[in-house]
Every structure is written in C-alpha cells, then in structure tokens.
Amino acid sequence: MHGRITWESPSNIALVKYWGKYGDQLPQNPSLSMTLRQSLTRTTINYQFNSNLKTTKLRFLFEGIPNPDFEKRLLKYLVRLTGRFPVISSLELEIISANTFPHSSGIASSASAFSALALGLLSVIEELSGEKRTHESFYREASEMARLGSGSASRSIYGGYVVWGKTDHFHQYNNLAAIPVSTAIHPVFQKMNDAILIVNAKTKKTGSSAGHALMETNPYASARYHQAQQHVIELHDVLTRGNMDRFIEIVEQEALTLHALMMASQPGYMLMEGGTLAIINLIRQFRNDTKIPLCFTLDAGPNVHLLYLDAYKTEIVDLINRELLLFCTSNHFLDDGIGPGPAKVTNQE
C-alpha cells in the first residue's frame, strides 16, 4: 500500500505566550493565539507500507534540499508516535516540506511544520486502516500529535483564535490539545491583520526549546504562570466584547514579558535587536499621535508582529513603508492576518 498526502498548515502568533513546559510537552501555563493566513508550511508525505520494516525509514527534504538535522528530529518524533500508532514503524516515508516565510526566525516555523506533519500522518494512518474519524476527533487527535513535536503546533491545527492549556476559569480547555476559543468573537476582531516585520531572518542564536528549559530555574516563573492564567481569562472576555484598548494592553505586556523572561534567565540572553526596539517605539508614537488602535507583539525572536484592524489598513501600510521598513531585512515585511486554519491539498500535481 502506498500513496501521497499533502497538507498546508499555518503558523500562529501567541497573544498570551506559552513559555515553560513539563512532562510530555505539556505547558506550564495556558496560551491564546491567532492563527495566520499566509505564513504556511506545505508538507507532502509520500508513503509506502512495508511489513518487513521494524523502524520507520525516512527521507526528508526542506525546500528541495536534504536537512539531516531536522530529519533526525523527525525520526525521534516518529518513534514517539509509534506507541500510539504501531503502523508508523512499518512505513517508508518521504517528507517534502516548504515554508512561505523565513525558517527559524521567530515566526513559529515549528508550529506550522509539525501541525502540517501531524495532519498528514493522521491522514496516512486513516488511509492505511480504512477507518475514518469524525471531524472533531480527527482534529483533536492531530492537535495532540502536533503538540508532541512542538507545543505551539497544537494551536495551528485550528483557525481563528485558539487556546491551549488548562485555565482556572474555563473547564473546556486542557493541556493535551488545543481548542478554538469557545465563545463568539466580536466582529471587531474577526478581520485582524498582522504585518510581520522581518528585522532579522537568520536562525535564532537561542532556540525556543532551550528557552523553555531555562524557565525551570527562572526566579520569575511562578509569577509569570499566574499572570498568563489571568491574561487568558481576560483576553477571552476582550475578544467577546470587542475591547480593543484592553486588547492592546494585554498583548503588548505579554510580548515584553516574554522577552523579559529571556533576559532574566540564567544564563540570560536577548533576542530583540536594535531594529526591534526602534519599531516598537515608532508604533507607540504613531498610536499616540493618531489615536489609531494598532499594537505590536513578538514571538521568540527579533521580528515584530504589527496587529491592526481592517479599517486602518491604508494608514498602517503607509506607516510601514514610510518608517518601519528602514529597520527590516531587505526592506521586507509579510502581509498576513487571521486565517481559517489548515487545509488538505487535493490537487497533487
């Protein structure tokens, strides 16, 4: 038995940050994210079932080029999944992946990569077994699988606004898999834009896995986990009520808290760059001068996500072209926004 499966899955930007984990890729605090529309990973899995195999045989290509380091990571990931899906150990796999955005530069490339891979693998498993899950159970299981590769990948399984992690207030959310925000989103937040300002597209000096590990000895960890709990609860309400001013306050505080935790680690490190700080200051000055409600957030890297509403697109794009691109690599930014989530690609040509 053999075949080909392709999925496209987006990155996401955490508005309330996940930083710190325990056990089997479980979060120390809940997080709330916005799934993106254009920042995608497209992953094709060519598979061949071979009953004589005892361990998975893998060939991995990223943007047409072998990537031995990530291939090793994927093999470890597949081994983790074989306890749940023994058939994986009898597969010869060729996994071909490509991004629409810079890899390992703080735009959650692992989120889109592992969500696309999890969706593809689960589709392969269904084809081999002939058993189809319900829509809800398919995505829930894919979210759990994605989490094992990258915690933030659990959120990229869904579109819109997504929560991952247990909260003190909402009992529907859990640590095993992400779930879309369970209340109606106010119209003001249904067409959120995200201009991703690429300050530096190079691989980060300190990866997210190392950053999570350093939270174990961070003196501010306990206070941070409490803060995140409160912010998820409040942002959940903000998204329902349409309170843009409070949205800006929470999201910007979350971004700066994330990078403060990095600096307060032992050893401390910094991923923001001069261009990052310059852009933040210009965004705040523009907001103060014009009263236009835009805000920034940061992922675990130097690049800036500029969040704004559809109604102000002309003014924001003008600001970007006039002042902010001066601090971006090759005068480049990604024009993105809230998206509907992953999609299976049916045209395999």
C-alpha positions, 0 to 999 in steps of 0.5 A: 500500500502506498500513496501521497498526502499533502497538507498546508498548515499555518503558523500562529502568533501567541497573544498570551505566550506559552513559555515553560513546559513539563512532562510530555510537552505539556505547558506550564501555563495556558496560551491564546493565539491567532492563527495566520493566513499566509505564513504556511508550511506545505508538507507532502508525505509520500508513503509506502507500507512495508511489513518487513520494516521494524523502524520507520525509514525516512527521507526528508527534504526542506525546500528541495534540499536534504536537512539531516538535522531536522530529519533526525528530529523527525525520526525521534518524533516518529518513534514517539508516535509509534506507541500510539500508532504501531503502523508508523514503524512499518512505513517508508516515508518521504517528507517534502516540506516548504515554508512561505516565510523565513525558517527559524526566525521567530515566526513559529516555523515549528508550529506550522511544520509539525501541525502540517506533519501531524495532519498528514500522518493522521491522514496516512494512518486513516488511509492505511486502516480504512477507518475514518474519524469524525471531524472533531476527533480527527482534529483533536487527535492531530492537535495532540500529535502536533503538540508532541513535536512542538507545543505551539503546533497544537494551536495551528491545527485550528483557525481563528483564535485558539487556546491551549492549556488548562485555565482556572476559569474555563473547564473546556480547555486542557493541556493535551490539545488545543481548542478554538476559543469557545465563545463568539468573537466580536466582529471587531476582531474577526478581520485582524491583520498582522504585518510581520516585520522581518528585522532579522531572518537568520536562525535564532542564536537561542532556540525556543526549546532551550528557552523553555528549559531555562524557565525551570530555574527562572526566579520569575516563573511562578509569577509569570504562570499566574499572570498568563492564567489571568491574561487568558481569562481576560483576553477571552472576555476582550475578544467577546466584547470587542475591547480593543484598548484592553486588547492592546494592553494585554498583548503588548505586556505579554510580548515584553514579558516574554522577552523579559523572561529571556533576559532574566534567565540564567544564563540570560540572553536577548533576542530583540535587536536594535531594529526591534526596539526602534519599531516598537517605539515608532508604533507607540508614537504613531498610536499616540499621535493618531489615536489609531488602535494598532499594537505590536507583539513578538514571538521568540525572536527579533521580528515584530508582529504589527496587529491592526484592524481592517479599517486602518489598513491604508494608514498602517501600510503607509506607516510601514513603508514610510518608517518601519521598513528602514529597520527590516531585512531587505526592506521586507515585511509579510502581509498576513492576518487571521486565517481559517486554519489548515487545509488538505491539498487535493490537487497533487500535481 
